[in-house]
Structures are given as structure tokens and as C-alpha cells.
């Protein structure tokens, strides 16, 4: 019975697990999974506990805001952007959308080539751009790539160094710039702990610095009779402590002459004499130090040959060319006392009292520009171009012209008439107003001219009724009740 329960639990566990099914278009999700078919138009969207869940494509939309990722969600099937896992199961419907966040997949070019974060494009599946530099990387050259891995990438010059931030350079852990040339200059951090080294023919490994050179540590040597022991140490070459009463040293030659140091550190000479203190007949330490010197005290003030060889032994000309010659240059510079006596005016004080040429010069032209101009007199300009000041009273402004009734010929002809077309031919031989009357061409009656007055006569021209009338000061010819043509001072 217990085995059966275990088997059933295992089967249930298998049923709750499903492989991912990555897509960038929900319409490509399957309609059937685990022998369960979704009703069209729904497609598979989640699987859990042996149940296949479905969703309508209209409910699956990409997040409305961008997201950042450095994770390859689908092991390379797609290359950046929001992805959908058709078989994923979350806490709410639709179950395959990772609770609305979906999955932001990294772009391989952004991640590996440019070393940048991938930014999944909002509201789109399968679209992305390269974002900021990945954590631990920086763009120190200003191009598209964040090529510098901080704390890992080597500096441009030197060895055993790295770039902690753009523009910086430090020694790697366990590496040292013993010659002080600079971590990113020359040989860089030339000494690395554990690197092989040799000293005095002995092979060892570096461990830090010893002055301006590496501290080469060699294996300890045993003193063997008849063999010179070689070693390198800052401690005592022979070093020991005797807790017994035996001598500290006893050396005897072939003639049995011995020299030794007993347990009290007294020296025994071959003549059997002993000395436990400094000789009273010799010179004291202070006398030797005062007259010859004390190398033990003084050597800290002197450089070793190796240190001296490692420095830049520059000539005056090299120093002057690369750093400068203050002795020659200082006449060109002001002392602090001289500068302190100056009127230390602010930019605003100078601009308000003297002016700001930087701001003002755009309003001025150079003398070269002025000299290149045609420097014409008023009379030359007036004769060749004109004098608008004198001429403008003869011209109407645009305002004046705009206020006029700018009528076309057709508008005038339609509303006022066209005398050129409408005038009739009238022949008169006038001597005062008492003259022979000539019938008006086209009139129905002859014109009756009195001594001074004209008797109105009706006439018709091409179907348009009219009449002529007048007196001694006005002769009128009417075309209709509202239009007429007159001759005379009183018309």
C-alpha cells in the first residue's frame, strides 16, 4: 500500500511538471496539450496538476513598460525581448503571463559583445535594445561597448594591474609596484607574490618588496661541513638559542687553535685569552662613530646600487624639456604678493563697468569687414538706388491700398456700366443750343431742340428704352430711370 501511494505521488508530480514552450507570438502556442484541446479561438496558456488551461489571444499583451535582463530565458531559441511560455502557470488567469510580467530575455550581442543590459521594448514581444553597462563593466572609450571589466581588465601599460574605474589603474591583489614607477606606467606592478625569482644563484619566490626591489624568499639552507651555505634573509644568518650550559660556538683548525663563544657570550681566542667586554685599550663605539662613521645608523640615508640604477637619471635639458625650468620661467609669472595687490574683480563687476566683449562682439564687425564694404555717399545711393525718404510721399502704403475697393472690369461693368460699349452715336452741330437737329441713330422720334431747352424725346436702342432731355446748362441722355450720361456745367 505504501509503495502504491509513493507511485501515485510520483505520477502526480510528473503531471504537474511541463517543459517550457517559448514563443514571441501567442498565436503560435499549441491548441492541444496533454490530450486536452482548447476551444477555438483560445490556445494553451498554462499547465498545472494535469490540467491544461486556455486563453484568448486578445488577453495576451506585452507589458506596457520596459524591463532589464541579463538572463537567457530560453537557452538561445530567441534573442532578446519579452517572451511567452505557453506551458507556464502562475497565480491568475491568463496563467502563462508570469503574472503580467512575462519573461524578459537577454540579447546575446548586448550581453556578450557590448557587455550591456538588455532592455525589453514596452508593448512588444521579441523586441529589445541595449541599455546601460552591465554591473562590473564600464565604457571607458566612449564607443558602444562597455569593454572594461572593472577590477579585471588590465591597464593599457604595465603588468599585474587592473582598472578599478575609468581612468584609474591599481596593482592586482598580491602584486606590488616596488620601484614606484606607477601601477599603470612602465613595468607596472612588476613584483607578484609567488612568482619565481633568483638571488645569489638561489631560486625562490617573491613575497612583497624589499626596498625598491622584490623580496626574493629562498628555501632555508643547512650548514654542511666543507660546503658553503648560501641564503638570503633579513634576519641573522646563524640564529639560535641554547637553553643549556654548553658553548654557543667552538671552531678549531688543524693545528688545534680554537676560537669559541661560551655560554656567557665571552670570546675565547687561540692564545687562551678571554674577552667578555670591549677592550679598554681600543676605541669606543662613540669614538669610531665620530671619526669613521656608523654605517648601521647611516645606511638608511643611502640608496643601494639597485635602487640607484632604477631611478631616472635625467639631465638638466631632459628635465627642462619635460617638466620646465622654473629659474628661466619665473620672470614670466607673478608672485602671490603681486597678485594679492591686484583688483580682484568678479566677472559681473568687469562686465558692468567695462563690458563683456564675449557677449557683445556678435553685434560688431571687424575692420576687415568694414573696409570691404562699398562706402557710398548719400548722393551716390540716391542717384543709383533712389531716395525713399523723398519718394515715399508719392506712394500709397499697403494699408491705404488694402482699404481701396479693388474692383475688376466685370464688377464695374455689371454694377456701374461700360460707357465704351453702351454709348450711342450722336451727331450734333451745335451753335449755342439753337441748331439743326439730327435724328439720333436708332431713335423712334427725332430730337426736338428748342432755342435753349431740349424737349425730352423717347428713343429706343437695341430694345433698351430711354430718352434725352436737358437745358442750357446740362444735356442728359438717359438709358433707363437710374443710368444717364450728361454734358454741361450743371449736370
Kinemage of the C-alpha trace (Angstrom):
@kinemage 1
@onewidth
@group {chain A} dominant
@subgroup {mainchain}
@vectorlist {calphas} color= white
{ca unk a 1} P 0.000 0.000 0.000
{ca unk a 2} L 2.815 2.385 0.884
{ca unk a 3} L 4.526 1.699 -2.464
{ca unk a 4} L 1.291 2.426 -4.284
{ca unk a 5} L 0.964 5.812 -2.544
{ca unk a 6} L 4.568 6.656 -3.489
{ca unk a 7} L 3.933 5.713 -7.125
{ca unk a 8} L 0.743 7.771 -7.241
{ca unk a 9} L 2.533 10.764 -5.688
{ca unk a 10} L 5.310 10.423 -8.240
{ca unk a 11} L 2.774 10.282 -11.084
{ca unk a 12} L 1.059 13.403 -9.697
{ca unk a 13} L 4.433 15.183 -9.525
{ca unk a 14} L 5.152 14.257 -13.147
{ca unk a 15} L 1.749 15.566 -14.132
{ca unk a 16} L 2.428 18.931 -12.518
{ca unk a 17} L 5.698 19.429 -14.396
{ca unk a 18} L 5.987 20.561 -18.015
{ca unk a 19} L 8.741 21.705 -20.327
{ca unk a 20} L 8.787 25.339 -21.350
{ca unk a 21} L 7.269 26.297 -24.719
{ca unk a 22} L 8.722 29.703 -25.624
{ca unk a 23} L 7.132 31.946 -28.259
{ca unk a 24} L 7.041 35.647 -29.140
{ca unk a 25} L 3.554 35.391 -30.690
{ca unk a 26} L 0.813 33.841 -28.579
{ca unk a 27} L -0.965 32.770 -31.766
{ca unk a 28} L 1.813 30.180 -32.224
{ca unk a 29} L 1.026 28.467 -28.895
{ca unk a 30} L -0.497 24.999 -29.420
{ca unk a 31} L -4.229 24.375 -29.200
{ca unk a 32} L -3.766 20.882 -27.694
{ca unk a 33} L -1.552 19.783 -24.813
{ca unk a 34} L -1.564 16.603 -22.747
{ca unk a 35} L -4.518 15.315 -24.812
{ca unk a 36} L -6.587 18.348 -23.818
{ca unk a 37} L -7.767 20.678 -26.596
{ca unk a 38} L -8.713 24.330 -26.177
{ca unk a 39} L -11.902 25.612 -27.814
{ca unk a 40} L -11.161 27.942 -30.731
{ca unk a 41} L -10.030 30.706 -30.739
{ca unk a 42} L -8.383 30.009 -27.352
{ca unk a 43} L -4.910 28.454 -27.153
{ca unk a 44} L -2.905 26.684 -24.445
{ca unk a 45} L -1.887 29.123 -21.699
{ca unk a 46} L -0.669 27.200 -18.641
{ca unk a 47} L -0.496 23.657 -17.400
{ca unk a 48} L -0.670 22.503 -13.787
{ca unk a 49} L -1.755 19.395 -11.919
{ca unk a 50} L -2.710 17.558 -15.070
{ca unk a 51} L -4.986 20.384 -16.249
{ca unk a 52} L -4.360 22.379 -19.414
{ca unk a 53} L -5.539 25.991 -19.224
{ca unk a 54} L -6.548 28.111 -22.201
{ca unk a 55} L -6.654 31.813 -23.024
{ca unk a 56} L -7.994 34.016 -25.792
{ca unk a 57} L -5.186 35.675 -27.824
{ca unk a 58} L -6.758 39.079 -27.202
{ca unk a 59} L -5.931 38.753 -23.475
{ca unk a 60} L -2.192 38.263 -24.076
{ca unk a 61} L -0.446 41.639 -24.453
{ca unk a 62} L 3.157 42.600 -23.758
{ca unk a 63} L 3.905 44.722 -20.654
{ca unk a 64} L 3.406 48.437 -21.211
{ca unk a 65} L 6.751 49.363 -19.659
{ca unk a 66} L 10.331 48.241 -20.486
{ca unk a 67} L 12.305 45.791 -18.350
{ca unk a 68} L 16.006 44.972 -17.970
{ca unk a 69} L 17.502 41.495 -18.172
{ca unk a 70} L 20.807 39.626 -18.325
{ca unk a 71} L 19.173 36.183 -18.325
{ca unk a 72} L 18.937 33.844 -21.300
{ca unk a 73} L 15.367 32.664 -20.601
{ca unk a 74} L 15.032 30.195 -23.489
{ca unk a 75} L 18.633 28.920 -23.937
{ca unk a 76} L 19.079 30.750 -27.206
{ca unk a 77} L 15.901 29.989 -29.159
{ca unk a 78} L 15.075 33.687 -29.215
{ca unk a 79} L 17.448 36.618 -28.905
{ca unk a 80} L 16.075 39.386 -26.700
{ca unk a 81} L 12.692 40.861 -25.823
{ca unk a 82} L 9.580 39.781 -23.944
{ca unk a 83} L 8.801 36.034 -24.276
{ca unk a 84} L 5.713 33.909 -23.575
{ca unk a 85} L 5.915 30.407 -22.059
{ca unk a 86} L 2.748 28.686 -23.252
{ca unk a 87} L 3.015 25.996 -20.534
{ca unk a 88} L 3.936 28.239 -17.566
{ca unk a 89} L 1.489 28.509 -14.671
{ca unk a 90} L 1.141 31.475 -12.339
{ca unk a 91} L -1.403 32.647 -9.776
{ca unk a 92} L -4.106 34.043 -12.030
{ca unk a 93} L -5.692 33.903 -15.469
{ca unk a 94} L -4.251 34.103 -18.029
{ca unk a 95} L -1.850 31.682 -16.357
{ca unk a 96} L 1.037 31.822 -18.849
{ca unk a 97} L 1.955 35.519 -18.496
{ca unk a 98} L 4.111 35.355 -15.335
{ca unk a 99} L 1.511 37.468 -13.504
{ca unk a 100} L 1.622 40.057 -16.281
{ca unk a 101} L 5.407 40.487 -16.302
{ca unk a 102} L 6.119 37.762 -18.908
{ca unk a 103} L 9.860 36.968 -19.304
{ca unk a 104} L 12.467 39.481 -20.452
{ca unk a 105} L 15.106 37.608 -22.470
{ca unk a 106} L 18.623 38.983 -22.889
{ca unk a 107} L 20.095 39.802 -26.306
{ca unk a 108} L 23.363 37.956 -26.951
{ca unk a 109} L 25.027 40.901 -28.720
{ca unk a 110} L 24.130 43.297 -25.914
{ca unk a 111} L 25.227 40.820 -23.235
{ca unk a 112} L 28.384 39.282 -24.722
{ca unk a 113} L 29.699 41.769 -27.295
{ca unk a 114} L 28.650 45.126 -25.836
{ca unk a 115} L 28.563 43.961 -22.173
{ca unk a 116} L 25.331 45.906 -21.706
{ca unk a 117} L 21.989 45.136 -20.092
{ca unk a 118} L 19.181 44.132 -22.431
{ca unk a 119} L 16.150 46.452 -22.350
{ca unk a 120} L 12.976 44.694 -23.464
{ca unk a 121} L 10.814 47.056 -25.537
{ca unk a 122} L 7.481 48.042 -23.971
{ca unk a 123} L 4.263 46.724 -25.559
{ca unk a 124} L 6.141 44.404 -27.949
{ca unk a 125} L 7.155 40.761 -27.840
{ca unk a 126} L 10.597 39.739 -29.116
{ca unk a 127} L 11.972 43.301 -29.390
{ca unk a 128} L 14.829 44.766 -27.367
{ca unk a 129} L 17.631 47.341 -27.301
{ca unk a 130} L 20.962 47.548 -25.490
{ca unk a 131} L 20.774 49.506 -22.232
{ca unk a 132} L 23.311 50.546 -19.616
{ca unk a 133} L 26.640 48.827 -18.965
{ca unk a 134} L 26.299 45.540 -17.118
{ca unk a 135} L 27.216 45.526 -13.448
{ca unk a 136} L 31.004 45.410 -13.121
{ca unk a 137} L 31.590 46.876 -16.606
{ca unk a 138} L 32.145 50.422 -17.825
{ca unk a 139} L 32.526 52.232 -21.161
{ca unk a 140} L 35.900 53.955 -20.833
{ca unk a 141} L 36.440 54.665 -24.547
{ca unk a 142} L 33.116 56.342 -25.387
{ca unk a 143} L 32.020 53.821 -28.038
{ca unk a 144} L 29.088 51.369 -27.985
{ca unk a 145} L 30.931 48.678 -25.995
{ca unk a 146} L 31.352 48.559 -22.215
{ca unk a 147} L 34.699 46.900 -22.815
{ca unk a 148} L 36.272 47.452 -19.393
{ca unk a 149} L 35.549 44.869 -16.698
{ca unk a 150} L 36.282 46.806 -13.544
{ca unk a 151} L 38.851 45.160 -11.312
{ca unk a 152} L 39.646 42.599 -14.030
{ca unk a 153} L 40.657 44.329 -17.283
{ca unk a 154} L 44.372 45.147 -17.439
{ca unk a 155} L 45.594 48.722 -17.712
{ca unk a 156} L 46.895 49.906 -21.081
{ca unk a 157} L 50.509 49.847 -19.845
{ca unk a 158} L 52.343 47.713 -17.288
{ca unk a 159} L 51.843 44.259 -15.814
{ca unk a 160} L 49.894 42.693 -12.945
{ca unk a 161} L 47.430 45.603 -12.814
{ca unk a 162} L 43.735 46.297 -13.404
{ca unk a 163} L 41.290 49.159 -13.991
{ca unk a 164} L 39.140 49.826 -10.872
{ca unk a 165} L 37.271 52.665 -12.621
{ca unk a 166} L 37.662 54.544 -15.886
{ca unk a 167} L 40.947 56.436 -15.829
{ca unk a 168} L 42.331 54.530 -12.812
{ca unk a 169} L 44.925 51.779 -12.500
{ca unk a 170} L 45.894 49.701 -9.435
{ca unk a 171} L 48.021 46.653 -8.732
{ca unk a 172} L 46.358 43.251 -8.762
{ca unk a 173} L 45.902 41.569 -5.394
{ca unk a 174} L 49.307 40.162 -4.356
{ca unk a 175} L 51.204 42.375 -6.815
{ca unk a 176} L 53.468 45.298 -5.899
{ca unk a 177} L 54.978 48.340 -7.597
{ca unk a 178} L 58.261 48.082 -5.699
{ca unk a 179} L 60.159 50.510 -7.913
{ca unk a 180} L 57.374 53.126 -7.521
{ca unk a 181} L 57.178 53.726 -11.278
{ca unk a 182} L 53.383 53.689 -11.107
{ca unk a 183} L 50.865 50.883 -11.429
{ca unk a 184} L 49.944 51.926 -14.976
{ca unk a 185} L 53.346 53.247 -16.063
{ca unk a 186} L 56.436 51.462 -17.358
{ca unk a 187} L 56.654 47.933 -15.935
{ca unk a 188} L 53.547 48.492 -13.774
{ca unk a 189} L 53.329 46.227 -10.729
{ca unk a 190} L 56.455 44.266 -11.534
{ca unk a 191} L 56.510 42.062 -8.432
{ca unk a 192} L 53.828 39.400 -7.933
{ca unk a 193} L 53.753 37.221 -4.834
{ca unk a 194} L 54.664 33.625 -5.644
{ca unk a 195} L 56.457 34.500 -8.904
{ca unk a 196} L 59.827 32.812 -9.364
{ca unk a 197} L 62.988 34.770 -8.598
{ca unk a 198} L 66.705 34.228 -8.126
{ca unk a 199} L 69.227 35.805 -5.792
{ca unk a 200} L 72.884 34.859 -5.390
{ca unk a 201} L 72.298 31.842 -7.625
{ca unk a 202} L 69.469 30.641 -5.367
{ca unk a 203} L 65.932 30.133 -6.697
{ca unk a 204} L 62.969 31.309 -4.687
{ca unk a 205} L 59.639 33.157 -4.947
{ca unk a 206} L 58.708 36.798 -4.420
{ca unk a 207} L 56.920 37.907 -1.274
{ca unk a 208} L 56.313 41.652 -1.280
{ca unk a 209} L 59.022 44.254 -1.642
{ca unk a 210} L 62.489 44.627 -0.202
{ca unk a 211} L 63.163 48.319 -0.688
{ca unk a 212} L 62.803 49.171 -4.369
{ca unk a 213} L 63.060 45.547 -5.495
{ca unk a 214} L 61.141 42.365 -4.832
{ca unk a 215} L 61.737 40.342 -1.678
{ca unk a 216} L 63.015 37.041 -3.032
{ca unk a 217} L 62.497 34.290 -0.445
{ca unk a 218} L 64.604 31.183 -0.973
{ca unk a 219} L 64.378 27.858 0.919
{ca unk a 220} L 66.406 27.629 4.104
{ca unk a 221} L 69.919 26.104 3.800
{ca unk a 222} L 71.594 23.629 6.162
{ca unk a 223} L 75.200 24.185 7.153
{ca unk a 224} L 77.148 21.143 5.989
{ca unk a 225} L 80.834 20.629 6.762
{ca unk a 226} L 83.028 21.526 3.851
{ca unk a 227} L 80.150 23.142 1.970
{ca unk a 228} L 79.372 26.860 1.758
{ca unk a 229} L 75.837 27.560 2.778
{ca unk a 230} L 74.076 30.300 0.772
{ca unk a 231} L 70.913 32.022 1.890
{ca unk a 232} L 69.107 35.342 1.697
{ca unk a 233} L 67.484 36.751 4.797
{ca unk a 234} L 66.922 39.964 6.672
{ca unk a 235} L 67.386 38.014 9.906
{ca unk a 236} L 70.603 36.603 11.355
{ca unk a 237} L 72.426 34.168 9.111
{ca unk a 238} L 73.237 31.986 12.166
{ca unk a 239} L 70.499 32.171 14.744
{ca unk a 240} L 69.971 30.023 17.752
{ca unk a 241} L 69.307 29.934 21.453
{ca unk a 242} L 70.914 27.463 23.882
{ca unk a 243} L 68.901 26.708 26.995
{ca unk a 244} L 71.759 24.542 28.355
{ca unk a 245} L 75.277 25.341 29.659
{ca unk a 246} L 77.228 24.403 26.555
{ca unk a 247} L 79.197 26.849 24.480
{ca unk a 248} L 77.447 28.724 21.741
{ca unk a 249} L 80.279 28.066 19.275
{ca unk a 250} L 83.659 26.321 19.103
{ca unk a 251} L 85.718 26.210 15.921
{ca unk a 252} L 89.161 24.528 15.810
{ca unk a 253} L 91.646 24.368 12.955
{ca unk a 254} L 94.095 21.616 12.052
{ca unk a 255} L 96.729 22.909 14.476
{ca unk a 256} L 94.254 22.788 17.297
{ca unk a 257} L 93.917 26.554 17.510
{ca unk a 258} L 90.424 27.275 18.631
{ca unk a 259} L 88.090 30.229 18.837
{ca unk a 260} L 84.869 29.970 20.658
{ca unk a 261} L 81.978 31.708 22.359
{ca unk a 262} L 80.987 30.261 25.699
{ca unk a 263} L 77.574 30.160 27.323
{ca unk a 264} L 78.151 33.693 28.675
{ca unk a 265} L 78.869 35.041 25.169
{ca unk a 266} L 82.534 35.562 26.068
{ca unk a 267} L 85.005 35.156 23.235
{ca unk a 268} L 87.891 32.650 23.661
{ca unk a 269} L 90.881 33.352 21.448
{ca unk a 270} L 93.568 30.847 20.306
{ca unk a 271} L 96.026 32.293 22.830
{ca unk a 272} L 93.643 31.146 25.554
{ca unk a 273} L 92.685 34.690 26.460
{ca unk a 274} L 89.092 35.627 27.041
{ca unk a 275} L 87.192 38.823 26.388
{ca unk a 276} L 83.733 39.395 27.749
{ca unk a 277} L 83.634 43.208 27.343
{ca unk a 278} L 85.001 45.759 24.878
{ca unk a 279} L 88.757 46.258 25.097
{ca unk a 280} L 89.737 49.235 27.231
{ca unk a 281} L 92.768 49.849 25.055
{ca unk a 282} L 90.738 50.145 21.861
{ca unk a 283} L 88.330 52.759 20.568
{ca unk a 284} L 84.833 53.072 21.899
{ca unk a 285} L 81.788 52.908 19.648
{ca unk a 286} L 81.313 56.647 20.011
{ca unk a 287} L 84.929 57.310 19.003
{ca unk a 288} L 84.660 55.090 15.956
{ca unk a 289} L 81.319 56.630 15.032
{ca unk a 290} L 82.591 60.173 15.456
{ca unk a 291} L 85.801 59.624 13.433
{ca unk a 292} L 84.919 56.954 10.907
{ca unk a 293} L 81.162 56.816 10.920
{ca unk a 294} L 78.417 54.408 11.918
{ca unk a 295} L 77.241 52.533 8.849
{ca unk a 296} L 74.494 50.795 10.802
{ca unk a 297} L 72.943 54.147 11.606
{ca unk a 298} L 73.816 55.903 8.349
{ca unk a 299} L 72.896 53.307 5.723
{ca unk a 300} L 69.193 54.197 5.901
{ca unk a 301} L 70.111 57.570 4.368
{ca unk a 302} L 71.838 55.986 1.380
{ca unk a 303} L 70.464 54.165 -1.633
{ca unk a 304} L 71.580 50.736 -2.686
{ca unk a 305} L 73.104 50.313 -6.125
{ca unk a 306} L 69.952 48.528 -7.309
{ca unk a 307} L 67.828 51.446 -6.132
{ca unk a 308} L 70.143 53.986 -7.775
{ca unk a 309} L 70.055 52.065 -11.088
{ca unk a 310} L 66.281 52.045 -11.009
{ca unk a 311} L 65.840 55.827 -10.811
{ca unk a 312} L 65.568 58.093 -13.841
{ca unk a 313} L 68.968 59.830 -14.009
{ca unk a 314} L 67.783 62.815 -16.027
{ca unk a 315} L 69.944 65.632 -17.367
{ca unk a 316} L 69.128 69.330 -16.966
{ca unk a 317} L 67.986 69.514 -20.598
{ca unk a 318} L 65.684 66.484 -20.171
{ca unk a 319} L 64.144 67.923 -17.022
{ca unk a 320} L 63.735 71.344 -18.640
{ca unk a 321} L 62.176 69.889 -21.800
{ca unk a 322} L 59.684 67.656 -19.981
{ca unk a 323} L 58.966 69.437 -16.678
{ca unk a 324} L 60.169 73.004 -17.222
{ca unk a 325} L 62.872 75.326 -15.921
{ca unk a 326} L 61.496 77.465 -13.132
{ca unk a 327} L 64.672 79.537 -12.928
{ca unk a 328} L 64.161 80.663 -16.522
{ca unk a 329} L 60.375 80.772 -16.452
{ca unk a 330} L 59.624 82.539 -13.177
{ca unk a 331} L 60.131 86.105 -14.555
{ca unk a 332} L 57.017 85.427 -16.634
{ca unk a 333} L 54.886 84.682 -13.580
{ca unk a 334} L 53.520 86.908 -10.845
{ca unk a 335} L 54.205 86.319 -7.181
{ca unk a 336} L 51.351 85.894 -4.716
{ca unk a 337} L 52.182 89.364 -3.328
{ca unk a 338} L 51.810 90.859 -6.804
{ca unk a 339} L 48.573 89.009 -7.427
{ca unk a 340} L 47.250 89.995 -3.998
{ca unk a 341} L 47.731 93.674 -4.826
{ca unk a 342} L 45.627 93.417 -7.974
{ca unk a 343} L 41.989 94.436 -8.186
{ca unk a 344} L 40.446 91.002 -7.967
{ca unk a 345} L 37.287 91.854 -9.824
{ca unk a 346} L 34.491 89.395 -10.464
{ca unk a 347} L 33.190 88.739 -13.964
{ca unk a 348} L 29.987 90.609 -13.172
{ca unk a 349} L 31.956 93.671 -11.944
{ca unk a 350} L 34.088 93.729 -15.070
{ca unk a 351} L 31.052 93.254 -17.347
{ca unk a 352} L 29.034 96.025 -15.653
{ca unk a 353} L 31.886 98.582 -15.635
{ca unk a 354} L 33.946 97.754 -18.727
{ca unk a 355} L 31.698 95.493 -20.755
{ca unk a 356} L 31.623 91.881 -21.830
{ca unk a 357} L 33.267 91.590 -25.224
{ca unk a 358} L 32.482 87.874 -25.458
{ca unk a 359} L 28.749 88.625 -25.333
{ca unk a 360} L 28.894 91.944 -27.237
{ca unk a 361} L 31.204 91.124 -30.137
{ca unk a 362} L 28.452 89.369 -32.124
{ca unk a 363} L 26.871 92.837 -32.537
{ca unk a 364} L 30.040 94.302 -34.090
{ca unk a 365} L 32.003 93.673 -37.262
{ca unk a 366} L 35.749 93.610 -37.787
{ca unk a 367} L 37.670 96.414 -39.511
{ca unk a 368} L 38.362 93.996 -42.366
{ca unk a 369} L 34.609 93.547 -42.805
{ca unk a 370} L 34.018 97.334 -42.723
{ca unk a 371} L 36.875 98.051 -45.157
{ca unk a 372} L 35.402 95.561 -47.607
{ca unk a 373} L 32.070 97.435 -47.719
{ca unk a 374} L 31.098 99.903 -50.500
{ca unk a 375} L 31.330 103.196 -48.634
{ca unk a 376} L 28.843 105.139 -50.797
{ca unk a 377} L 27.761 108.744 -50.277
{ca unk a 378} L 24.122 109.825 -49.974
{ca unk a 379} L 24.212 111.313 -53.475
{ca unk a 380} L 25.627 108.094 -54.965
{ca unk a 381} L 22.986 105.953 -53.259
{ca unk a 382} L 20.188 108.373 -54.229
{ca unk a 383} L 21.346 108.546 -57.875
{ca unk a 384} L 21.737 104.788 -58.321
{ca unk a 385} L 19.180 103.244 -55.939
{ca unk a 386} L 16.817 106.087 -55.056
{ca unk a 387} L 15.851 108.140 -52.023
{ca unk a 388} L 12.907 106.548 -50.329
{ca unk a 389} L 12.651 109.377 -47.803
{ca unk a 390} L 11.964 111.831 -50.613
{ca unk a 391} L 9.959 109.442 -52.821
{ca unk a 392} L 7.616 107.775 -50.368
{ca unk a 393} L 5.005 110.625 -50.269
{ca unk a 394} L 4.261 109.672 -53.888
{ca unk a 395} L 3.413 106.091 -52.991
{ca unk a 396} L 0.497 104.551 -51.157
{ca unk a 397} L 1.053 102.315 -48.137
{ca unk a 398} L -0.200 98.756 -48.102
{ca unk a 399} L -2.779 99.836 -45.508
{ca unk a 400} L -4.080 102.529 -47.866
{ca unk a 401} L -4.182 100.167 -50.828
{ca unk a 402} L -5.805 97.442 -48.728
{ca unk a 403} L -8.647 99.818 -47.842
{ca unk a 404} L -9.493 100.509 -51.537
{ca unk a 405} L -12.259 98.724 -53.431
{ca unk a 406} L -10.130 96.761 -55.820
{ca unk a 407} L -12.885 96.097 -58.382
{ca unk a 408} L -12.462 94.129 -61.598
{ca unk a 409} L -13.626 95.355 -65.003
{ca unk a 410} L -16.526 92.901 -64.905
{ca unk a 411} L -17.632 94.149 -61.434
{ca unk a 412} L -17.563 97.823 -62.613
{ca unk a 413} L -19.341 96.987 -65.899
{ca unk a 414} L -22.040 94.947 -64.134
{ca unk a 415} L -22.755 97.493 -61.350
{ca unk a 416} L -21.995 100.879 -62.999
{ca unk a 417} L -21.912 100.223 -66.716
{ca unk a 418} L -19.487 100.337 -69.631
{ca unk a 419} L -19.736 103.603 -71.463
{ca unk a 420} L -17.311 102.459 -74.148
{ca unk a 421} L -19.760 99.719 -75.111
{ca unk a 422} L -23.059 101.458 -74.337
{ca unk a 423} L -22.608 104.939 -75.749
{ca unk a 424} L -24.770 105.667 -78.812
{ca unk a 425} L -23.557 107.645 -81.769
{ca unk a 426} L -24.942 111.209 -81.634
{ca unk a 427} L -24.028 113.781 -84.124
{ca unk a 428} L -24.721 117.360 -83.171
{ca unk a 429} L -23.818 120.552 -84.983
{ca unk a 430} L -24.255 122.902 -82.095
{ca unk a 431} L -24.184 126.709 -82.315
{ca unk a 432} L -25.233 127.526 -78.798
{ca unk a 433} L -28.332 125.371 -78.396
{ca unk a 434} L -30.212 126.684 -81.410
{ca unk a 435} L -29.011 124.320 -84.095
{ca unk a 436} L -30.235 121.954 -86.664
{ca unk a 437} L -31.381 118.770 -85.039
{ca unk a 438} L -30.070 115.457 -86.271
{ca unk a 439} L -32.091 112.347 -85.593
{ca unk a 440} L -30.376 110.033 -83.096
{ca unk a 441} L -29.448 106.827 -84.758
{ca unk a 442} L -31.882 104.168 -83.635
{ca unk a 443} L -34.329 106.657 -82.022
{ca unk a 444} L -38.058 106.274 -82.590
{ca unk a 445} L -38.501 110.060 -82.889
{ca unk a 446} L -36.353 112.996 -83.964
{ca unk a 447} L -34.643 115.061 -81.293
{ca unk a 448} L -36.507 118.352 -80.761
{ca unk a 449} L -34.090 121.111 -79.860
{ca unk a 450} L -35.595 124.373 -78.748
{ca unk a 451} L -33.856 127.690 -78.541
{ca unk a 452} L -32.310 126.767 -75.181
{ca unk a 453} L -34.201 123.758 -73.984
{ca unk a 454} L -34.388 120.254 -75.224
{ca unk a 455} L -37.762 118.667 -75.267
{ca unk a 456} L -37.482 115.173 -73.904
{ca unk a 457} L -37.891 112.636 -76.619
{ca unk a 458} L -38.236 108.943 -76.067
{ca unk a 459} L -35.961 106.643 -78.010
{ca unk a 460} L -35.070 103.008 -78.023
{ca unk a 461} L -31.644 101.491 -78.649
{ca unk a 462} L -31.499 97.734 -79.264
{ca unk a 463} L -34.557 97.205 -77.165
{ca unk a 464} L -33.489 99.437 -74.241
{ca unk a 465} L -35.986 102.318 -73.764
{ca unk a 466} L -34.606 105.783 -72.957
{ca unk a 467} L -34.953 109.471 -73.595
{ca unk a 468} L -32.976 112.659 -73.989
{ca unk a 469} L -33.576 115.839 -72.072
{ca unk a 470} L -31.854 118.904 -70.738
{ca unk a 471} L -31.491 122.626 -70.679
{ca unk a 472} L -28.892 125.239 -71.436
{ca unk a 473} L -26.503 124.049 -68.713
{ca unk a 474} L -26.935 120.280 -68.911
{ca unk a 475} L -27.659 117.898 -71.711
{ca unk a 476} L -28.595 114.418 -70.438
{ca unk a 477} L -29.140 111.152 -72.190
{ca unk a 478} L -30.956 108.573 -70.067
{ca unk a 479} L -30.547 104.856 -70.611
{ca unk a 480} L -33.109 103.933 -68.002
{ca unk a 481} L -34.505 105.512 -64.847
{ca unk a 482} L -31.234 105.195 -62.941
{ca unk a 483} L -28.447 105.496 -65.531
{ca unk a 484} L -27.668 108.589 -67.636
{ca unk a 485} L -24.901 110.405 -69.419
{ca unk a 486} L -24.718 114.193 -69.293
{ca unk a 487} L -22.785 117.087 -70.812
{ca unk a 488} L -22.783 120.570 -69.295
{ca unk a 489} L -21.723 122.545 -66.248
{ca unk a 490} L -24.869 121.740 -64.225
{ca unk a 491} L -25.017 118.025 -64.886
